[in-house]
Amino acid sequence: MSLKNQIVRAALSIPTNIVEGREQKTDAEFARYLRYALASTSELEYHAIAARDIGVITTQDFVSLSSQAKTVRMMLYGLLKRLDK
């Protein structure tokens, strides 16, 4: 599988897990899917680092992608924290 495909797959997995989780019956089940989405943000960030390191994406694109992944991760952590209350 190409790095591009892995990046796309990880990026699409984030909202997919959120949507799937929202359809669950309990907050605990929803939280489980949010943790899957969090794992996908980490995977996406790793692939971005690899892509930058091998010269497939520019540093500017890496910074943008990494920043967006971190923002999404922070939102997911915030939502998980609210569910824990």
mmCIF file as gemmi writes it, N, C-alpha and C atoms, coordinates in Angstrom:
data_model
loop_
_atom_site.group_PDB
_atom_site.id
_atom_site.type_symbol
_atom_site.label_atom_id
_atom_site.label_alt_id
_atom_site.label_comp_id
_atom_site.label_asym_id
_atom_site.label_entity_id
_atom_site.label_seq_id
_atom_site.pdbx_PDB_ins_code
_atom_site.Cartn_x
_atom_site.Cartn_y
_atom_site.Cartn_z
_atom_site.occupancy
_atom_site.B_iso_or_equiv
_atom_site.pdbx_formal_charge
_atom_site.auth_seq_id
_atom_site.auth_asym_id
_atom_site.pdbx_PDB_model_num
ATOM 1 N N . MET Axp A 1 ? 0.852 -1.175 0 1 0 ? 1 A 1
ATOM 2 C CA . MET Axp A 1 ? 0 0 0 1 0 ? 1 A 1
ATOM 3 C C . MET Axp A 1 ? 0.901 1.242 0 1 0 ? 1 A 1
ATOM 4 N N . SER Axp A 2 ? 0.569 2.205 -0.82 1 0 ? 2 A 1
ATOM 5 C CA . SER Axp A 2 ? 1.4 3.391 -0.91 1 0 ? 2 A 1
ATOM 6 C C . SER Axp A 2 ? 1.197 4.296 0.305 1 0 ? 2 A 1
ATOM 7 N N . LEU Axp A 3 ? 2.2 5.129 0.546 1 0 ? 3 A 1
ATOM 8 C CA . LEU Axp A 3 ? 2.123 6.072 1.662 1 0 ? 3 A 1
ATOM 9 C C . LEU Axp A 3 ? 0.937 7.01 1.488 1 0 ? 3 A 1
ATOM 10 N N . LYS Axp A 4 ? 0.69 7.431 0.258 1 0 ? 4 A 1
ATOM 11 C CA . LYS Axp A 4 ? -0.459 8.302 -0.004 1 0 ? 4 A 1
ATOM 12 C C . LYS Axp A 4 ? -1.759 7.621 0.412 1 0 ? 4 A 1
ATOM 13 N N . ASN Axp A 5 ? -1.914 6.359 0.041 1 0 ? 5 A 1
ATOM 14 C CA . ASN Axp A 5 ? -3.118 5.62 0.412 1 0 ? 5 A 1
ATOM 15 C C . ASN Axp A 5 ? -3.249 5.471 1.923 1 0 ? 5 A 1
ATOM 16 N N . GLN Axp A 6 ? -2.134 5.258 2.592 1 0 ? 6 A 1
ATOM 17 C CA . GLN Axp A 6 ? -2.168 5.129 4.052 1 0 ? 6 A 1
ATOM 18 C C . GLN Axp A 6 ? -2.565 6.451 4.706 1 0 ? 6 A 1
ATOM 19 N N . ILE Axp A 7 ? -2.072 7.556 4.164 1 0 ? 7 A 1
ATOM 20 C CA . ILE Axp A 7 ? -2.432 8.874 4.695 1 0 ? 7 A 1
ATOM 21 C C . ILE Axp A 7 ? -3.932 9.129 4.502 1 0 ? 7 A 1
ATOM 22 N N . VAL Axp A 8 ? -4.411 8.847 3.312 1 0 ? 8 A 1
ATOM 23 C CA . VAL Axp A 8 ? -5.84 9.044 3.03 1 0 ? 8 A 1
ATOM 24 C C . VAL Axp A 8 ? -6.685 8.145 3.922 1 0 ? 8 A 1
ATOM 25 N N . ARG Axp A 9 ? -6.299 6.879 4.06 1 0 ? 9 A 1
ATOM 26 C CA . ARG Axp A 9 ? -7.053 5.937 4.884 1 0 ? 9 A 1
ATOM 27 C C . ARG Axp A 9 ? -7.11 6.392 6.34 1 0 ? 9 A 1
ATOM 28 N N . ALA Axp A 10 ? -5.959 6.83 6.888 1 0 ? 10 A 1
ATOM 29 C CA . ALA Axp A 10 ? -5.925 7.299 8.274 1 0 ? 10 A 1
ATOM 30 C C . ALA Axp A 10 ? -6.775 8.556 8.445 1 0 ? 10 A 1
ATOM 31 N N . ALA Axp A 11 ? -6.678 9.475 7.48 1 0 ? 11 A 1
ATOM 32 C CA . ALA Axp A 11 ? -7.444 10.718 7.561 1 0 ? 11 A 1
ATOM 33 C C . ALA Axp A 11 ? -8.95 10.449 7.5 1 0 ? 11 A 1
ATOM 34 N N . LEU Axp A 12 ? -9.364 9.527 6.65 1 0 ? 12 A 1
ATOM 35 C CA . LEU Axp A 12 ? -10.79 9.207 6.537 1 0 ? 12 A 1
ATOM 36 C C . LEU Axp A 12 ? -11.293 8.4 7.728 1 0 ? 12 A 1
ATOM 37 N N . SER Axp A 13 ? -10.412 7.689 8.371 1 0 ? 13 A 1
ATOM 38 C CA . SER Axp A 13 ? -10.789 6.879 9.524 1 0 ? 13 A 1
ATOM 39 C C . SER Axp A 13 ? -11.213 7.744 10.71 1 0 ? 13 A 1
ATOM 40 N N . ILE Axp A 14 ? -10.661 8.925 10.832 1 0 ? 14 A 1
ATOM 41 C CA . ILE Axp A 14 ? -10.972 9.795 11.976 1 0 ? 14 A 1
ATOM 42 C C . ILE Axp A 14 ? -12.467 10.135 12.011 1 0 ? 14 A 1
ATOM 43 N N . PRO Axp A 15 ? -13.013 10.801 10.988 1 0 ? 15 A 1
ATOM 44 C CA . PRO Axp A 15 ? -14.443 11.132 11.057 1 0 ? 15 A 1
ATOM 45 C C . PRO Axp A 15 ? -15.336 9.897 10.984 1 0 ? 15 A 1
ATOM 46 N N . THR Axp A 16 ? -14.87 8.851 10.304 1 0 ? 16 A 1
ATOM 47 C CA . THR Axp A 16 ? -15.67 7.625 10.222 1 0 ? 16 A 1
ATOM 48 C C . THR Axp A 16 ? -15.891 7.033 11.608 1 0 ? 16 A 1
ATOM 49 N N . ASN Axp A 17 ? -14.844 6.99 12.412 1 0 ? 17 A 1
ATOM 50 C CA . ASN Axp A 17 ? -14.983 6.46 13.771 1 0 ? 17 A 1
ATOM 51 C C . ASN Axp A 17 ? -15.863 7.347 14.64 1 0 ? 17 A 1
ATOM 52 N N . ILE Axp A 18 ? -15.783 8.64 14.455 1 0 ? 18 A 1
ATOM 53 C CA . ILE Axp A 18 ? -16.642 9.547 15.216 1 0 ? 18 A 1
ATOM 54 C C . ILE Axp A 18 ? -18.109 9.292 14.869 1 0 ? 18 A 1
ATOM 55 N N . VAL Axp A 19 ? -18.398 9.192 13.587 1 0 ? 19 A 1
ATOM 56 C CA . VAL Axp A 19 ? -19.783 8.958 13.141 1 0 ? 19 A 1
ATOM 57 C C . VAL Axp A 19 ? -20.278 7.596 13.638 1 0 ? 19 A 1
ATOM 58 N N . GLU Axp A 20 ? -19.45 6.571 13.475 1 0 ? 20 A 1
ATOM 59 C CA . GLU Axp A 20 ? -19.856 5.247 13.953 1 0 ? 20 A 1
ATOM 60 C C . GLU Axp A 20 ? -20.087 5.253 15.458 1 0 ? 20 A 1
ATOM 61 N N . GLY Axp A 21 ? -19.207 5.914 16.177 1 0 ? 21 A 1
ATOM 62 C CA . GLY Axp A 21 ? -19.332 5.967 17.628 1 0 ? 21 A 1
ATOM 63 C C . GLY Axp A 21 ? -20.576 6.681 18.092 1 0 ? 21 A 1
ATOM 64 N N . ARG Axp A 22 ? -20.953 7.714 17.378 1 0 ? 22 A 1
ATOM 65 C CA . ARG Axp A 22 ? -22.13 8.487 17.769 1 0 ? 22 A 1
ATOM 66 C C . ARG Axp A 22 ? -23.403 7.66 17.682 1 0 ? 22 A 1
ATOM 67 N N . GLU Axp A 23 ? -23.371 6.635 16.87 1 0 ? 23 A 1
ATOM 68 C CA . GLU Axp A 23 ? -24.544 5.772 16.71 1 0 ? 23 A 1
ATOM 69 C C . GLU Axp A 23 ? -24.631 4.693 17.797 1 0 ? 23 A 1
ATOM 70 N N . GLN Axp A 24 ? -23.66 4.645 18.688 1 0 ? 24 A 1
ATOM 71 C CA . GLN Axp A 24 ? -23.679 3.64 19.749 1 0 ? 24 A 1
ATOM 72 C C . GLN Axp A 24 ? -24.675 4.03 20.839 1 0 ? 24 A 1
ATOM 73 N N . LYS Axp A 25 ? -25.052 3.061 21.64 1 0 ? 25 A 1
ATOM 74 C CA . LYS Axp A 25 ? -26.106 3.273 22.626 1 0 ? 25 A 1
ATOM 75 C C . LYS Axp A 25 ? -25.643 3.984 23.895 1 0 ? 25 A 1
ATOM 76 N N . THR Axp A 26 ? -24.373 3.847 24.248 1 0 ? 26 A 1
ATOM 77 C CA . THR Axp A 26 ? -23.903 4.44 25.506 1 0 ? 26 A 1
ATOM 78 C C . THR Axp A 26 ? -22.717 5.369 25.256 1 0 ? 26 A 1
ATOM 79 N N . ASP Axp A 27 ? -22.488 6.248 26.224 1 0 ? 27 A 1
ATOM 80 C CA . ASP Axp A 27 ? -21.324 7.13 26.144 1 0 ? 27 A 1
ATOM 81 C C . ASP Axp A 27 ? -20.027 6.34 26.189 1 0 ? 27 A 1
ATOM 82 N N . ALA Axp A 28 ? -20.029 5.237 26.938 1 0 ? 28 A 1
ATOM 83 C CA . ALA Axp A 28 ? -18.812 4.412 27.025 1 0 ? 28 A 1
ATOM 84 C C . ALA Axp A 28 ? -18.463 3.819 25.658 1 0 ? 28 A 1
ATOM 85 N N . GLU Axp A 29 ? -19.471 3.38 24.928 1 0 ? 29 A 1
ATOM 86 C CA . GLU Axp A 29 ? -19.223 2.845 23.586 1 0 ? 29 A 1
ATOM 87 C C . GLU Axp A 29 ? -18.78 3.951 22.644 1 0 ? 29 A 1
ATOM 88 N N . PHE Axp A 30 ? -19.401 5.122 22.756 1 0 ? 30 A 1
ATOM 89 C CA . PHE Axp A 30 ? -19 6.268 21.949 1 0 ? 30 A 1
ATOM 90 C C . PHE Axp A 30 ? -17.538 6.609 22.227 1 0 ? 30 A 1
ATOM 91 N N . ALA Axp A 31 ? -17.176 6.609 23.503 1 0 ? 31 A 1
ATOM 92 C CA . ALA Axp A 31 ? -15.797 6.931 23.89 1 0 ? 31 A 1
ATOM 93 C C . ALA Axp A 31 ? -14.805 5.953 23.27 1 0 ? 31 A 1
ATOM 94 N N . ARG Axp A 32 ? -15.192 4.69 23.169 1 0 ? 32 A 1
ATOM 95 C CA . ARG Axp A 32 ? -14.308 3.693 22.556 1 0 ? 32 A 1
ATOM 96 C C . ARG Axp A 32 ? -13.994 4.076 21.11 1 0 ? 32 A 1
ATOM 97 N N . TYR Axp A 33 ? -15.005 4.503 20.369 1 0 ? 33 A 1
ATOM 98 C CA . TYR Axp A 33 ? -14.796 4.913 18.98 1 0 ? 33 A 1
ATOM 99 C C . TYR Axp A 33 ? -13.991 6.213 18.898 1 0 ? 33 A 1
ATOM 100 N N . LEU Axp A 34 ? -14.176 7.089 19.875 1 0 ? 34 A 1
ATOM 101 C CA . LEU Axp A 34 ? -13.366 8.307 19.896 1 0 ? 34 A 1
ATOM 102 C C . LEU Axp A 34 ? -11.895 7.972 20.112 1 0 ? 34 A 1
ATOM 103 N N . ARG Axp A 35 ? -11.634 6.949 20.904 1 0 ? 35 A 1
ATOM 104 C CA . ARG Axp A 35 ? -10.238 6.521 21.093 1 0 ? 35 A 1
ATOM 105 C C . ARG Axp A 35 ? -9.672 5.926 19.802 1 0 ? 35 A 1
ATOM 106 N N . TYR Axp A 36 ? -10.508 5.242 19.036 1 0 ? 36 A 1
ATOM 107 C CA . TYR Axp A 36 ? -10.057 4.77 17.722 1 0 ? 36 A 1
ATOM 108 C C . TYR Axp A 36 ? -9.703 5.962 16.831 1 0 ? 36 A 1
ATOM 109 N N . ALA Axp A 37 ? -10.536 6.996 16.867 1 0 ? 37 A 1
ATOM 110 C CA . ALA Axp A 37 ? -10.272 8.202 16.08 1 0 ? 37 A 1
ATOM 111 C C . ALA Axp A 37 ? -8.963 8.851 16.526 1 0 ? 37 A 1
ATOM 112 N N . LEU Axp A 38 ? -8.728 8.872 17.845 1 0 ? 38 A 1
ATOM 113 C CA . LEU Axp A 38 ? -7.459 9.404 18.36 1 0 ? 38 A 1
ATOM 114 C C . LEU Axp A 38 ? -6.269 8.613 17.82 1 0 ? 38 A 1
ATOM 115 N N . ALA Axp A 39 ? -6.394 7.308 17.812 1 0 ? 39 A 1
ATOM 116 C CA . ALA Axp A 39 ? -5.312 6.468 17.28 1 0 ? 39 A 1
ATOM 117 C C . ALA Axp A 39 ? -5.064 6.792 15.806 1 0 ? 39 A 1
ATOM 118 N N . SER Axp A 40 ? -6.129 7.07 15.081 1 0 ? 40 A 1
ATOM 119 C CA . SER Axp A 40 ? -5.974 7.413 13.665 1 0 ? 40 A 1
ATOM 120 C C . SER Axp A 40 ? -5.274 8.752 13.483 1 0 ? 40 A 1
ATOM 121 N N . THR Axp A 41 ? -5.487 9.696 14.412 1 0 ? 41 A 1
ATOM 122 C CA . THR Axp A 41 ? -4.76 10.972 14.306 1 0 ? 41 A 1
ATOM 123 C C . THR Axp A 41 ? -3.265 10.743 14.513 1 0 ? 41 A 1
ATOM 124 N N . SER Axp A 42 ? -2.927 9.854 15.429 1 0 ? 42 A 1
ATOM 125 C CA . SER Axp A 42 ? -1.509 9.531 15.646 1 0 ? 42 A 1
ATOM 126 C C . SER Axp A 42 ? -0.917 8.845 14.427 1 0 ? 42 A 1
ATOM 127 N N . GLU Axp A 43 ? -1.675 7.931 13.843 1 0 ? 43 A 1
ATOM 128 C CA . GLU Axp A 43 ? -1.221 7.242 12.632 1 0 ? 43 A 1
ATOM 129 C C . GLU Axp A 43 ? -1.022 8.242 11.493 1 0 ? 43 A 1
ATOM 130 N N . LEU Axp A 44 ? -1.97 9.137 11.333 1 0 ? 44 A 1
ATOM 131 C CA . LEU Axp A 44 ? -1.876 10.158 10.295 1 0 ? 44 A 1
ATOM 132 C C . LEU Axp A 44 ? -0.634 11.025 10.496 1 0 ? 44 A 1
ATOM 133 N N . GLU Axp A 45 ? -0.405 11.419 11.731 1 0 ? 45 A 1
ATOM 134 C CA . GLU Axp A 45 ? 0.762 12.264 12.003 1 0 ? 45 A 1
ATOM 135 C C . GLU Axp A 45 ? 2.07 11.512 11.717 1 0 ? 45 A 1
ATOM 136 N N . TYR Axp A 46 ? 2.111 10.238 12.072 1 0 ? 46 A 1
ATOM 137 C CA . TYR Axp A 46 ? 3.307 9.45 11.774 1 0 ? 46 A 1
ATOM 138 C C . TYR Axp A 46 ? 3.55 9.379 10.261 1 0 ? 46 A 1
ATOM 139 N N . HIS Axp A 47 ? 2.493 9.106 9.508 1 0 ? 47 A 1
ATOM 140 C CA . HIS Axp A 47 ? 2.646 9.023 8.056 1 0 ? 47 A 1
ATOM 141 C C . HIS Axp A 47 ? 3.095 10.361 7.471 1 0 ? 47 A 1
ATOM 142 N N . ALA Axp A 48 ? 2.609 11.453 8.039 1 0 ? 48 A 1
ATOM 143 C CA . ALA Axp A 48 ? 3.031 12.784 7.583 1 0 ? 48 A 1
ATOM 144 C C . ALA Axp A 48 ? 4.521 12.993 7.855 1 0 ? 48 A 1
ATOM 145 N N . ILE Axp A 49 ? 4.973 12.563 9.014 1 0 ? 49 A 1
ATOM 146 C CA . ILE Axp A 49 ? 6.403 12.674 9.347 1 0 ? 49 A 1
ATOM 147 C C . ILE Axp A 49 ? 7.232 11.866 8.348 1 0 ? 49 A 1
ATOM 148 N N . ALA Axp A 50 ? 6.794 10.643 8.099 1 0 ? 50 A 1
ATOM 149 C CA . ALA Axp A 50 ? 7.519 9.791 7.147 1 0 ? 50 A 1
ATOM 150 C C . ALA Axp A 50 ? 7.527 10.426 5.761 1 0 ? 50 A 1
ATOM 151 N N . ALA Axp A 51 ? 6.385 10.947 5.33 1 0 ? 51 A 1
ATOM 152 C CA . ALA Axp A 51 ? 6.293 11.578 4.009 1 0 ? 51 A 1
ATOM 153 C C . ALA Axp A 51 ? 7.226 12.78 3.91 1 0 ? 51 A 1
ATOM 154 N N . ARG Axp A 52 ? 7.283 13.572 4.972 1 0 ? 52 A 1
ATOM 155 C CA . ARG Axp A 52 ? 8.2 14.717 4.985 1 0 ? 52 A 1
ATOM 156 C C . ARG Axp A 52 ? 9.645 14.251 4.941 1 0 ? 52 A 1
ATOM 157 N N . ASP Axp A 53 ? 9.96 13.259 5.749 1 0 ? 53 A 1
ATOM 158 C CA . ASP Axp A 53 ? 11.34 12.789 5.856 1 0 ? 53 A 1
ATOM 159 C C . ASP Axp A 53 ? 11.868 12.195 4.556 1 0 ? 53 A 1
ATOM 160 N N . ILE Axp A 54 ? 11 11.584 3.769 1 0 ? 54 A 1
ATOM 161 C CA . ILE Axp A 54 ? 11.472 11.012 2.505 1 0 ? 54 A 1
ATOM 162 C C . ILE Axp A 54 ? 11.244 11.96 1.323 1 0 ? 54 A 1
ATOM 163 N N . GLY Axp A 55 ? 10.746 13.161 1.627 1 0 ? 55 A 1
ATOM 164 C CA . GLY Axp A 55 ? 10.618 14.191 0.596 1 0 ? 55 A 1
ATOM 165 C C . GLY Axp A 55 ? 9.383 14.094 -0.276 1 0 ? 55 A 1
ATOM 166 N N . VAL Axp A 56 ? 8.366 13.367 0.183 1 0 ? 56 A 1
ATOM 167 C CA . VAL Axp A 56 ? 7.142 13.224 -0.599 1 0 ? 56 A 1
ATOM 168 C C . VAL Axp A 56 ? 6.231 14.438 -0.442 1 0 ? 56 A 1
ATOM 169 N N . ILE Axp A 57 ? 6.28 15.068 0.733 1 0 ? 57 A 1
ATOM 170 C CA . ILE Axp A 57 ? 5.534 16.308 0.948 1 0 ? 57 A 1
ATOM 171 C C . ILE Axp A 57 ? 6.502 17.385 1.417 1 0 ? 57 A 1
ATOM 172 N N . THR Axp A 58 ? 6.12 18.61 1.195 1 0 ? 58 A 1
ATOM 173 C CA . THR Axp A 58 ? 6.957 19.733 1.607 1 0 ? 58 A 1
ATOM 174 C C . THR Axp A 58 ? 6.841 19.946 3.11 1 0 ? 58 A 1
ATOM 175 N N . THR Axp A 59 ? 7.803 20.651 3.651 1 0 ? 59 A 1
ATOM 176 C CA . THR Axp A 59 ? 7.748 20.994 5.067 1 0 ? 59 A 1
ATOM 177 C C . THR Axp A 59 ? 6.502 21.818 5.364 1 0 ? 59 A 1
ATOM 178 N N . GLN Axp A 60 ? 6.158 22.715 4.456 1 0 ? 60 A 1
ATOM 179 C CA . GLN Axp A 60 ? 4.968 23.542 4.643 1 0 ? 60 A 1
ATOM 180 C C . GLN Axp A 60 ? 3.697 22.673 4.707 1 0 ? 60 A 1
ATOM 181 N N . ASP Axp A 61 ? 3.579 21.706 3.818 1 0 ? 61 A 1
ATOM 182 C CA . ASP Axp A 61 ? 2.427 20.799 3.855 1 0 ? 61 A 1
ATOM 183 C C . ASP Axp A 61 ? 2.437 19.953 5.127 1 0 ? 61 A 1
ATOM 184 N N . PHE Axp A 62 ? 3.625 19.524 5.535 1 0 ? 62 A 1
ATOM 185 C CA . PHE Axp A 62 ? 3.731 18.755 6.777 1 0 ? 62 A 1
ATOM 186 C C . PHE Axp A 62 ? 3.25 19.573 7.962 1 0 ? 62 A 1
ATOM 187 N N . VAL Axp A 63 ? 3.705 20.808 8.058 1 0 ? 63 A 1
ATOM 188 C CA . VAL Axp A 63 ? 3.315 21.669 9.185 1 0 ? 63 A 1
ATOM 189 C C . VAL Axp A 63 ? 1.8 21.854 9.214 1 0 ? 63 A 1
ATOM 190 N N . SER Axp A 64 ? 1.214 22.08 8.05 1 0 ? 64 A 1
ATOM 191 C CA . SER Axp A 64 ? -0.239 22.256 7.966 1 0 ? 64 A 1
ATOM 192 C C . SER Axp A 64 ? -0.97 20.991 8.399 1 0 ? 64 A 1
ATOM 193 N N . LEU Axp A 65 ? -0.572 19.857 7.862 1 0 ? 65 A 1
ATOM 194 C CA . LEU Axp A 65 ? -1.224 18.59 8.184 1 0 ? 65 A 1
ATOM 195 C C . LEU Axp A 65 ? -1.047 18.25 9.661 1 0 ? 65 A 1
ATOM 196 N N . SER Axp A 66 ? 0.149 18.421 10.172 1 0 ? 66 A 1
ATOM 197 C CA . SER Axp A 66 ? 0.431 18.121 11.567 1 0 ? 66 A 1
ATOM 198 C C . SER Axp A 66 ? -0.383 19.023 12.498 1 0 ? 66 A 1
ATOM 199 N N . SER Axp A 67 ? -0.465 20.29 12.151 1 0 ? 67 A 1
ATOM 200 C CA . SER Axp A 67 ? -1.24 21.243 12.954 1 0 ? 67 A 1
ATOM 201 C C . SER Axp A 67 ? -2.717 20.855 12.996 1 0 ? 67 A 1
ATOM 202 N N . GLN Axp A 68 ? -3.248 20.472 11.85 1 0 ? 68 A 1
ATOM 203 C CA . GLN Axp A 68 ? -4.653 20.058 11.788 1 0 ? 68 A 1
ATOM 204 C C . GLN Axp A 68 ? -4.888 18.776 12.596 1 0 ? 68 A 1
ATOM 205 N N . ALA Axp A 69 ? -3.967 17.841 12.514 1 0 ? 69 A 1
ATOM 206 C CA . ALA Axp A 69 ? -4.097 16.596 13.274 1 0 ? 69 A 1
ATOM 207 C C . ALA Axp A 69 ? -4.063 16.881 14.77 1 0 ? 69 A 1
ATOM 208 N N . LYS Axp A 70 ? -3.189 17.786 15.183 1 0 ? 70 A 1
ATOM 209 C CA . LYS Axp A 70 ? -3.105 18.14 16.61 1 0 ? 70 A 1
ATOM 210 C C . LYS Axp A 70 ? -4.383 18.825 17.079 1 0 ? 70 A 1
ATOM 211 N N . THR Axp A 71 ? -4.95 19.676 16.237 1 0 ? 71 A 1
ATOM 212 C CA . THR Axp A 71 ? -6.203 20.345 16.581 1 0 ? 71 A 1
ATOM 213 C C . THR Axp A 71 ? -7.323 19.329 16.759 1 0 ? 71 A 1
ATOM 214 N N . VAL Axp A 72 ? -7.425 18.401 15.836 1 0 ? 72 A 1
ATOM 215 C CA . VAL Axp A 72 ? -8.449 17.36 15.925 1 0 ? 72 A 1
ATOM 216 C C . VAL Axp A 72 ? -8.217 16.52 17.185 1 0 ? 72 A 1
ATOM 217 N N . ARG Axp A 73 ? -6.967 16.177 17.46 1 0 ? 73 A 1
ATOM 218 C CA . ARG Axp A 73 ? -6.65 15.387 18.653 1 0 ? 73 A 1
ATOM 219 C C . ARG Axp A 73 ? -7.094 16.125 19.914 1 0 ? 73 A 1
ATOM 220 N N . MET Axp A 74 ? -6.837 17.412 19.983 1 0 ? 74 A 1
ATOM 221 C CA . MET Axp A 74 ? -7.246 18.194 21.157 1 0 ? 74 A 1
ATOM 222 C C . MET Axp A 74 ? -8.767 18.201 21.303 1 0 ? 74 A 1
ATOM 223 N N . MET Axp A 75 ? -9.484 18.329 20.189 1 0 ? 75 A 1
ATOM 224 C CA . MET Axp A 75 ? -10.944 18.303 20.237 1 0 ? 75 A 1
ATOM 225 C C . MET Axp A 75 ? -11.446 16.942 20.72 1 0 ? 75 A 1
ATOM 226 N N . LEU Axp A 76 ? -10.827 15.884 20.238 1 0 ? 76 A 1
ATOM 227 C CA . LEU Axp A 76 ? -11.236 14.543 20.659 1 0 ? 76 A 1
ATOM 228 C C . LEU Axp A 76 ? -10.97 14.328 22.144 1 0 ? 76 A 1
ATOM 229 N N . TYR Axp A 77 ? -9.813 14.772 22.631 1 0 ? 77 A 1
ATOM 230 C CA . TYR Axp A 77 ? -9.529 14.668 24.066 1 0 ? 77 A 1
ATOM 231 C C . TYR Axp A 77 ? -10.563 15.45 24.878 1 0 ? 77 A 1
ATOM 232 N N . GLY Axp A 78 ? -10.923 16.637 24.397 1 0 ? 78 A 1
ATOM 233 C CA . GLY Axp A 78 ? -11.93 17.442 25.087 1 0 ? 78 A 1
ATOM 234 C C . GLY Axp A 78 ? -13.274 16.745 25.135 1 0 ? 78 A 1
ATOM 235 N N . LEU Axp A 79 ? -13.667 16.133 24.039 1 0 ? 79 A 1
ATOM 236 C CA . LEU Axp A 79 ? -14.938 15.419 23.995 1 0 ? 79 A 1
ATOM 237 C C . LEU Axp A 79 ? -14.892 14.198 24.921 1 0 ? 79 A 1
ATOM 238 N N . LEU Axp A 80 ? -13.784 13.48 24.914 1 0 ? 80 A 1
ATOM 239 C CA . LEU Axp A 80 ? -13.648 12.342 25.821 1 0 ? 80 A 1
ATOM 240 C C . LEU Axp A 80 ? -13.731 12.776 27.276 1 0 ? 80 A 1
ATOM 241 N N . LYS Axp A 81 ? -13.134 13.904 27.585 1 0 ? 81 A 1
ATOM 242 C CA . LYS Axp A 81 ? -13.163 14.408 28.953 1 0 ? 81 A 1
ATOM 243 C C . LYS Axp A 81 ? -14.599 14.728 29.38 1 0 ? 81 A 1
ATOM 244 N N . ARG Axp A 82 ? -15.374 15.324 28.467 1 0 ? 82 A 1
ATOM 245 C CA . ARG Axp A 82 ? -16.782 15.617 28.766 1 0 ? 82 A 1
ATOM 246 C C . ARG Axp A 82 ? -17.594 14.352 28.973 1 0 ? 82 A 1
ATOM 247 N N . LEU Axp A 83 ? -17.299 13.322 28.198 1 0 ? 83 A 1
ATOM 248 C CA . LEU Axp A 83 ? -18.029 12.059 28.341 1 0 ? 83 A 1
ATOM 249 C C . LEU Axp A 83 ? -17.713 11.375 29.668 1 0 ? 83 A 1
ATOM 250 N N . ASP Axp A 84 ? -16.515 11.604 30.197 1 0 ? 84 A 1
ATOM 251 C CA . ASP Axp A 84 ? -16.109 10.982 31.458 1 0 ? 84 A 1
ATOM 252 C C . ASP Axp A 84 ? -16.801 11.602 32.666 1 0 ? 84 A 1
ATOM 253 N N . LYS Axp A 85 ? -17.369 12.794 32.492 1 0 ? 85 A 1
ATOM 254 C CA . LYS Axp A 85 ? -18.016 13.471 33.642 1 0 ? 85 A 1
ATOM 255 C C . LYS Axp A 85 ? -19.324 12.843 33.984 1 0 ? 85 A 1
